[in-house]
């Protein structure tokens, strides 16, 4: 039986979840790590619109951010593939969900993390498989890897 944790957004210190930033985008680890390495790529400009409103510079920067994300998270956790979504339903600020997908379970310390929806839509997302303090540790780990990547 999988263990899950109740994490309320009100309890999350989002600054501790930030892993890197570029000129136009901030990459932040999602507090629910049911997909190990899942991040939000958030537009730095205030916007409640869609990707269709991005400037050419923002699109180019986003492509570079996603390539770097795949390189770093790919090396760290070896996902089988990556999924991306841009919805804006619960939180209107322009952002992209970067979701690594796994065909076999992954280990973070003593936590086993399984992608129970592999080959399916990642929503609805499973409950968090690690407590908030471990999500902060994953963020710190990725922050160091992004820094080393340049």
DRENSEBA-439220 format. One record per residue (C-alpha): residue number from 1; z, x, y. Coordinates in Angstrom, 2 decimals, decimal comma, always signed. Layout:
# DRENSEBA-439220
{NUM; {Z; X; Y}}
...
END
This chain:
# DRENSEBA-439220
{1; {+0,00; +0,00; +0,00}}
{2; {-1,01; +1,43; +3,38}}
{3; {+1,67; +1,97; +5,99}}
{4; {+0,96; +0,75; +9,51}}
{5; {+2,78; +1,00; +12,81}}
{6; {+3,22; -1,47; +15,65}}
{7; {+2,11; +0,21; +18,87}}
{8; {+2,18; -1,79; +22,09}}
{9; {-0,16; -0,73; +24,89}}
{10; {+2,72; -0,98; +27,35}}
{11; {+4,44; +1,87; +25,49}}
{12; {+1,49; +4,28; +25,59}}
{13; {+1,54; +7,23; +28,00}}
{14; {-2,22; +7,31; +28,52}}
{15; {-2,17; +10,69; +30,28}}
{16; {-0,95; +12,22; +26,99}}
{17; {-4,02; +10,75; +25,27}}
{18; {-6,60; +12,44; +27,52}}
{19; {-8,51; +15,12; +25,62}}
{20; {-11,24; +16,28; +28,03}}
{21; {-13,31; +15,29; +31,02}}
{22; {-16,70; +15,94; +32,52}}
{23; {-18,15; +15,24; +35,93}}
{24; {-18,56; +11,50; +35,29}}
{25; {-16,52; +10,71; +32,15}}
{26; {-12,97; +11,00; +30,82}}
{27; {-12,49; +11,20; +27,05}}
{28; {-9,22; +9,68; +25,86}}
{29; {-7,91; +9,32; +22,32}}
{30; {-7,43; +5,69; +21,32}}
{31; {-3,79; +5,00; +20,44}}
{32; {-4,88; +3,28; +17,21}}
{33; {-6,04; +6,09; +14,95}}
{34; {-7,22; +3,86; +12,09}}
{35; {-10,43; +5,85; +12,62}}
{36; {-9,13; +9,41; +12,91}}
{37; {-10,42; +10,93; +16,15}}
{38; {-11,43; +7,61; +17,70}}
{39; {-11,77; +7,97; +21,45}}
{40; {-12,73; +6,07; +24,56}}
{41; {-15,24; +7,69; +26,91}}
{42; {-14,34; +6,17; +30,27}}
{43; {-16,44; +6,18; +33,44}}
{44; {-14,62; +7,96; +36,25}}
{45; {-16,06; +5,64; +38,86}}
{46; {-14,50; +2,21; +39,06}}
{47; {-16,94; -0,16; +37,38}}
{48; {-16,68; -3,44; +35,49}}
{49; {-20,37; -3,38; +34,58}}
{50; {-22,34; -2,13; +31,57}}
{51; {-24,11; +1,10; +30,67}}
{52; {-27,25; -0,35; +32,25}}
{53; {-25,75; +0,41; +35,68}}
{54; {-25,32; +4,14; +35,05}}
{55; {-27,18; +6,60; +37,20}}
{56; {-29,48; +9,15; +35,58}}
{57; {-26,77; +11,77; +36,18}}
{58; {-24,14; +9,61; +34,44}}
{59; {-26,47; +8,99; +31,46}}
{60; {-27,23; +12,69; +31,12}}
{61; {-23,54; +13,57; +31,37}}
{62; {-22,65; +10,86; +28,82}}
{63; {-25,18; +12,28; +26,36}}
{64; {-23,63; +15,75; +26,75}}
{65; {-20,13; +14,28; +26,35}}
{66; {-21,11; +12,48; +23,13}}
{67; {-22,81; +15,59; +21,72}}
{68; {-19,69; +17,61; +22,46}}
{69; {-17,48; +14,86; +21,00}}
{70; {-19,47; +14,89; +17,76}}
{71; {-19,34; +18,69; +17,59}}
{72; {-15,56; +18,93; +18,12}}
{73; {-14,44; +15,88; +16,13}}
{74; {-17,02; +16,68; +13,45}}
{75; {-15,58; +20,17; +13,00}}
{76; {-11,99; +18,90; +13,11}}
{77; {-12,18; +15,95; +10,71}}
{78; {-15,67; +15,96; +9,07}}
{79; {-16,57; +12,28; +9,51}}
{80; {-19,55; +10,97; +7,56}}
{81; {-21,04; +9,43; +10,72}}
{82; {-20,27; +8,24; +14,25}}
{83; {-20,43; +4,72; +15,71}}
{84; {-20,51; +3,87; +19,42}}
{85; {-19,89; +0,56; +21,17}}
{86; {-19,68; -0,57; +24,78}}
{87; {-18,10; -3,99; +25,12}}
{88; {-15,74; -4,40; +28,07}}
{89; {-14,17; -7,62; +26,79}}
{90; {-10,46; -6,73; +26,81}}
{91; {-10,62; -4,03; +29,48}}
{92; {-13,40; -4,37; +32,08}}
{93; {-13,57; -0,70; +33,18}}
{94; {-16,87; +0,78; +31,93}}
{95; {-16,16; +2,69; +28,72}}
{96; {-17,69; +3,55; +25,37}}
{97; {-15,80; +3,47; +22,06}}
{98; {-16,54; +6,62; +20,05}}
{99; {-15,63; +5,86; +16,44}}
{100; {-15,88; +8,45; +13,66}}
{101; {-16,41; +6,87; +10,24}}
{102; {-15,18; +8,24; +6,92}}
{103; {-16,43; +7,72; +3,40}}
{104; {-13,26; +9,25; +1,93}}
{105; {-9,63; +9,33; +3,15}}
{106; {-8,49; +11,98; +5,62}}
{107; {-5,08; +13,55; +6,00}}
{108; {-3,16; +14,07; +9,25}}
{109; {+0,07; +15,91; +8,39}}
{110; {+1,59; +13,66; +5,69}}
{111; {-0,30; +10,52; +6,77}}
{112; {-3,26; +9,39; +4,67}}
{113; {-5,88; +7,69; +6,85}}
{114; {-8,55; +5,64; +5,09}}
{115; {-11,57; +4,02; +6,71}}
{116; {-11,17; +0,70; +4,93}}
{117; {-14,22; -0,73; +6,71}}
{118; {-16,69; +2,08; +5,98}}
{119; {-20,26; +0,67; +5,89}}
{120; {-19,01; -2,34; +7,87}}
{121; {-18,51; -3,15; +11,52}}
{122; {-15,41; -1,22; +12,66}}
{123; {-14,00; -4,43; +14,16}}
{124; {-11,58; -5,87; +13,62}}
{125; {-9,84; -2,53; +13,59}}
{126; {-7,10; -2,01; +11,02}}
{127; {-3,53; -1,53; +12,28}}
{128; {-2,46; +1,97; +13,39}}
{129; {-1,79; +4,24; +10,38}}
{130; {+0,28; +6,74; +12,40}}
{131; {+3,09; +6,23; +14,95}}
{132; {+2,51; +6,80; +18,65}}
{133; {+4,07; +10,29; +18,59}}
{134; {+1,51; +11,34; +15,96}}
{135; {-1,31; +9,89; +18,08}}
{136; {-0,05; +12,14; +20,91}}
{137; {-0,10; +15,08; +18,46}}
{138; {-3,69; +14,28; +17,45}}
{139; {-4,62; +14,12; +21,15}}
{140; {-2,98; +17,50; +21,79}}
{141; {-4,84; +18,97; +18,80}}
{142; {-8,19; +17,65; +20,04}}
{143; {-7,41; +18,74; +23,62}}
{144; {-6,98; +22,31; +22,37}}
{145; {-10,21; +22,10; +20,35}}
{146; {-12,16; +20,72; +23,33}}
{147; {-10,74; +23,49; +25,54}}
{148; {-11,81; +26,12; +23,00}}
{149; {-15,27; +24,52; +22,85}}
{150; {-15,69; +25,07; +26,60}}
END
